[in-house]
Amino acid sequence: MAEAPRRRRMKIVATLGPASSGPERIEELFRTGADVFRLNFSHGAQEDHAQAVGHIRRVERRVGRPIAILADLQGPKLRVGRFAAGHVTLQGGRTFRLDLLPQPGDGERVQLPHPEIMAAAQPGLSLLLDDGRIRLEVVRRYDDHLETRVAVGGRLSDRKGVNLPGATLPIPALTEKDRSDLAFALDAGVEYIGLSFVQRPEDVEEARLLVEGRALILAKIEKPQALVHLEEILRLSDAVMVARGDLGVELPAEDVPLIQKRLIRAAHRWGRPVVVATQMMESMTDSPSPTRAEASDVATAVFDGADAVMLSAETASGRYPMETVRMMDRILTRTEEDDELKATRPSMRPKPEKSSADAISVAARQVAETIEAKTIAAFTTSGATALRIARQRPECAILGLTPSQETARRLALVWGVHPLACEPTFTMTETVARATQLAQRAGLARRGEEIVVVAGVPFGQSGGTNSLRVARVGATKRELGKDET
């Protein structure tokens, strides 16, 4: 028997790792509340990720629900080299050299194996190391090294990350490792490719050429430079992530909440699913309960209108992965019940496009509200119809029905959509009959209750949403032939 639909509309993305990679753990995470599983290619070998994909697909068959997989590429992460002692302590006011030499570092210097930084750095530029805990200021630039002053010191260990706020580096978004991981992920059949450290629209275009439509591209907004080109990046992407980790390092902390809201609003305008990520429930990596601030942070993502929230170390390597997902599910569910949130939903709806597909989507939400329908059933080939209806943020559930298992999985990330793969239909009457049966079987409507059905005629063609019908669950075939608009 298929898993019952979630009570909530927001989706949960759970990162797999040592704490959650086994098949029993993955199934428990799904049943507890995870909708999408993230494979972090910054860690683990391709063989490990291949095993995880196999486990997810077996869980999918057992639970009878589509599950999406996000392959999150590492991207051009900038890091210092290694130290002879494994770490050093940098003293404020002292000089420190960053160079291209491969020898282990010490208290005077360390390798920075990125000549692009040497080329882009100018005196006065700040370099943030180890998530901003250490700050160096460039004093002089040479072709093969930088002389810096330690503005904020501290303990620096091997392979810590480097951020350059305000600098656009001439490096591609895809490294050789990323290209190998991308080819592997596409062959494995993942639904989303997470593109890290996007700076320019060209970064997304490059990935799209390589993906060739085999997966959707999720652009991770974690560089300030991406904000300059945000509208074009959104146009070229299929989904977007507010990656607050690196954003919070390269931008003032007080700016990040406002950027989160701006990104979500922009994603709504473009009809792109948007994920809020990083440190959502960070304390639960080592604690069985979250802080009150973390609970408020998760609730804020709901009020902002995000499609999904993501867990990283909390489920990948934390001590309490199940408890974390369960708690996030509780917070999301409780927040969505709030009357003030429901009152603000109309303001989240973007102005509809001048197209029949958008007009039908708006009408479906309005009709559903008027007759208090239990669900809107959207028949879709590509997923676009369900996405348009989700953008309307209706009060009732959305049943995303598609003949494509691939599309059903992709819809698992989208707000409010309960995706199901089903046999294709060829007439409107047959479509309505199928919708009422599946809505009842999924537990989204009971016998005698009304649903709204949206589809495109002729059937089987993408982008042709043009028909709406109201139907009663359990109605006769003769009755289903009525009420077409």
N, C-alpha and C positions, 0 to 999 in steps of 0.2 A: 504493500500500500504506500502511495506517495506521501511524503512529508507534508504536514498541514502548512498552509501559508502563514507567513509572519504577520503578526498584528501590526507591526510598524511599517513605515514607508521608507525611512532611511536605510541604507545598506551598510554592512560592516565588511571591511577588507582586513583579512588576517594574514600576517606574514608567517610563512613556515620557516622552521629552523630546527636546531637540535632539540628544543623542548616540545616540538609539535610535528615531527616529520613522519611518524609512524602511521599506518592506515587507521588504527583504532583512534589515535589522537585526532586525525583529520576528520573522521566521521563525527567524533564527539564535538569538535569545534563547529562543524556545520550544524549539527542538531542543537547546539547551544545558541547559535545565532550568526555564525559567519556565512556570508553570501558569496564572497570572492576570496580566492587565495592568491597571495603574492609570493612569487619566487624572487628572492633578492640575489641578483647575479654578482653583487659585490662580495658575496660569500658563497662557499661551496663549489664543488665541481659540477660540470654538466651531467655527469653520471648521477649525482645526487638529485639534481633537478628532474632528470628523466624518471627516476624512481618516484619522486613526489607526484609528477604528472600522472603516472600509472595509478598510484594510490587514489588520487582525486577522481579519476574517471571511474574507478571501481566503486568508490563511495557514491558517486553520482548515480550509477545504476541501482545501487541498493536503496537510496533515498527517493529515487524517482523524481528528482528536481534538477534542472540545469544549473551547473556551477561554472563560474567564469574563473579563468586563470590569468593573472597579470605577471608577465615576465619583465621585471624591472632591471634594465641595463645599468651597469655601473657608471658609464659615462667617463669623461676625462677628469676624474678626481685628481686634484693636485696634492702631492704629498712630499714631505721631506724624506731623506734617506734614513739610514740606520746609524746608531751611535755605538762606539766601541764598548761602552758600558751598558748599552740598552737605553740609557736616558742621560740627560744633563739637567742642571738647574741654571737658568739664565737670570743674571742679575740686571735689574733696571739701570739704565744709563750706560751699560757696557756696549762695546761693539760686537757684532756677530756677523760672520760671513756666510752667504749662501752661494754655492758654486756647483759646477757640473762634475766635479771629481767623484769617482765611485767609492773612495776610501771611507771607512766608518768615521763618523763625526766625533767631535769633542766639545768642550766648552767654548771654543773659538770659532768653529765652523761646522757645517753639515752640508751634505749634497742636496741640491734642489734640481732634480733631473728634468727640468722643463725650460729649455732655452727660450720658449715663447715668453716666459715671464721676464727673462733677462732683456728681451727686446722691447717689451711693453712698459717695464717699470721706469718711473721717473723719480728724481729726488723729491721727497715729501710723501710718496705713496706709502700707505699703510698695508702691511701684510698681517693677516690674522691667522694664527696657528692654533691647532687643537680646539676647534669650535669657538675661537675668539678669546680663549683663556690667556693667550700670549699675543702681544702686539709688537711688531717690528716696524721701524720707519726707515725707508730707503734714504741713505746719505749720498751714495755715489753708485752709478751704474757703469758696469764694464761689459764687454762682449761675453765674458765667460763667468762672471760672478757679480754679486751685489754686496756692497758694504752697507750694513744696516746698524741702527741703534736700537737697543732693547727699550721700548717705551713702557711695556708692562711685562715683567718677567714671571718666571715660574718653572715648574718641572715640565720638560719636553722629552717625550719618549719616541721610539722608532715609529716611522711611517705615519706620523700625524698629518692631518689635512691642512691645506693652506688655502685661504680665501683672499681675494684681492678686491675689496669693495671699490666700485667706481671704475674698474679697468675692464675693457673688453679685449679678451685674448684671441689672437688669430688661430684658434684650435677648433677642429671639427667636433661636433657633438658625439660622433661615433668613433671610438678607437678601434684598433685591430681586434682587441678582445671583444669589444661590443659587436663587431661584425660577425665574429665567430659565434657568439652567444645568440645573436639575432637569428642567424641561419638555423641554429639548433632549435630555438624556441618556435620558429615557424614550422619546422618539420615536426615538432612535438604537438602542434595544433593548439597553441595558446590563443586566447581571445584578444588580449591587450598587450601591447608593447609599451613599457614605460621608458620614455626618452628623457634621460637625465641631463641636467645643466644646459637646458636650451637657452641660447642667447639671441638667436636671430631666426626669422622665418625660414631661411635657407637650411637650418638644421633640421626642421621638420620635413622640408621638401626632400632632402637627401634620404631621410629614413623612409619616406613614403615610396620613393623609387625602389628601394630595396625590399620593402614589405610586399609591394605589388598586390595590395588588397587582401592578403591572406590573414591579416589581423588588423585591429583598430589601433591607432596611435594615441597614446595618452601622454601629453606634454607636461612635464614636471616644471612648474614655475618656481625656481629656487635661486635665480640670478636676477639682480636688479636690472640688468640689461634687457631681460625678457619683457619687463614691464613697459619699456619704450616701444616695443613692437607687439604689444599684447593682442590687439585686434587682429592683426595678420596671422599671428601664431594660432589664435583661436579658430580663424577661418580655415587654416590648413590642418588642424588637429581634429580628432574624433572625440576626445575627452581631455580633461585637464586636471592637474593636481596642485593644490596649494601646499607646496613642500616647505613648511615653515622652519625646518632646521637650518639650512643654509641661508634662507631669507633672513632669519633672525640673527645670523652672524654678520652678514654683509650690510644689513640695514639697522637703523635704530630700533630697539625693541618696541617702542611706542608706535612705530609705523606698521608693524606686522598685523595687528587686528584690523586696521583700516584697509590694508592691502587684501586681507582675506575677504572682507566684504566686497571690495571692488572686483576682485577676481570672480567671485560667485555671481555677482550681478552681470558681469560681462559674459560669463559662460551661459547664463540664462538667455541672454539676448541671442546668442549664437546657437542655442539649443544643444549645448555640449554638457554631458554629465561632468560633475565636478566633485573631486575628492579632497577632503581636508585631512592633512597628515602631520605627523611628528609630535611626539610627547603628549598625545591625547590622554593616556592613562599611565604615564611614565613610572609613577611610584609603585604601580602594581607589578612591575618587574620583580620586586623583592617584597611586596606587601600584599596581603589578601584583600585589601580595601583601598579605594582611591582617596586622594585628598579632596576636600570640598571644592578647591579651585579647579581640579581636573573634571569633576562632575559638571561644574558650571561651563567649562570649556567645551565639553561634548554637547551640552544643551545649547550653547551659543551657535555651534555649527548647524543645529536644527533650525534655530530662529533665523540664521543667515540664509537658509535655503539650500544647503549642500545636498548632493545626492547620496554621498557616502562619507564615512569616517574610517580612518585606517589605523591599525595597530601594527607596530614594528617590533621592537625588542620585547614588548610585553608578551607577545605570543611566540616569537621566534626563539628566544633564549631565557625568558622569564620563568620564575618559579610557579606562577599561577595563571597559565594561559587560559584555562577554562573559566576560572573565576573572573578574569578580565573581560572575556567576551560576554559572559552572563551579565556582569555589571553594566557593560556598555549597552547591551540590549535593554536592560531595565531603565537606564537613563533615557535612551532614545524613545522607548515606548511611553514612558511617563511624560516626557516633554511634549510629545506629539498629541497628547490628550488635552493639553492646555488650551483653554478657550481664547486667550489672548493671541496665541500662535495662529489659531484658526482665523481669527479676525484680521491678521496681517497677511494671510496668504494671497488675497487679491492684489496686494501691492507687489508681490513677487512675479506676477504674470507679465511677461513682456508684451509689447504691442504686437499683434499678429501680423504676419506677412500677408501681402496681397496675393494669396493663392487659395485654390479650392481646398487643398490639404489642410492649411491652417484654419480656414473658415469652418471646415467640418470638425476639426479638433476642438475649436472654441465652442461650437454648437453642441458637441457631445458633452462637454463639461457643463454647459448651461442646462441642457435637457436633463442630465443626470441629477443636477441639483434641484431642478423644478419637480421632478417626479420622485425624488429621493431614491434613485436607483442604487442597487447594492454594488454594482461594478460596471465599468466600461470595458467591453471586450474589443480589443483592437487586433484585427487580422492584418498581419504584416509579413512581407517577404524579407525586406532588408532591416527592419526594426524602426524605420523612420516614423511610421504612424504611431507606434507606442511612445517614441521619444517626444513627438509633438504633443501628445495628450499629457504625458508626464510634465512637460513644461507648463501646462495649464494648472498644475497642482490641484487636481480635483479632490473633493472630500471623500469620494468613494474609491474603492480599489481599482486597479488597472490590470486586466488579464491580457497579457501579451501572447497571442496565438500565432504560431508561425510553422510552416512546413520545414523550416531549416533548423536543425539542431544547433548549428553554429550561431545563428541569429538569436535563438533562445538563450544560449549561454551568454552572449554579449549583453543581452537585456538584464542579466542578473545584477549588473552594476547600477541600473537606472532607478531613480526614485519611484517608489510606489508600484513598480511593475512586478507582477507575478508571472514569470515567463513559462510557457508550455510549448513543447514541440508537438504538432498534431498532423494528421493527414490533410492534404490540400483539399479545398472545396472549389466548386465550379459554378454554383449559382448562389444568389443572395439568400434564398430560402434555405438551402443546405448550409450555408454559412451561419445563419441565425440559429438553426437547429443545433449545429455543432457547438456554437458559443454557449447556448443555454445549458446543454448537457455538461460541458466542461466546467462552466462556472459553478454548477451544482456539485459536480464531482470534486472540485478543488476546495469546496467549502466557502466559496465567495458569495453564493446566493442560494436561497432555499426555494423549494417549490412554491409557486404563487407570487414570488417577488419579481420585480422588473429589472432588466438590465438594458444598457445601451450598447448596440453593436455598430462598429465602424469598420469599413472595408473599402477596397478599391475595385472598381469594375472597368475593364475586364480583369478577371482574377489572374494571379500569378505574375503580374507586372509591378515592378517597384515604382514608387512615386506617384501612384494614381489614386490616392485616398479621395473618394468622392461620394460615398454612400453612408447613410446613417439610418438605423432602424431601432425601434424600441420593441422588446420582446419580453414575454412573461415566461419564467422558468416553469416547465411542465406543460406548456401550451401544446395544442394539437397542431399538426402540419397545416391544416387549413387556417388556423389562427396565425401561424407564423408567416403566412403569405400576406398579411395585412400590415398597415402602419408604416409603409416605406415612405421616406421623405427624401 
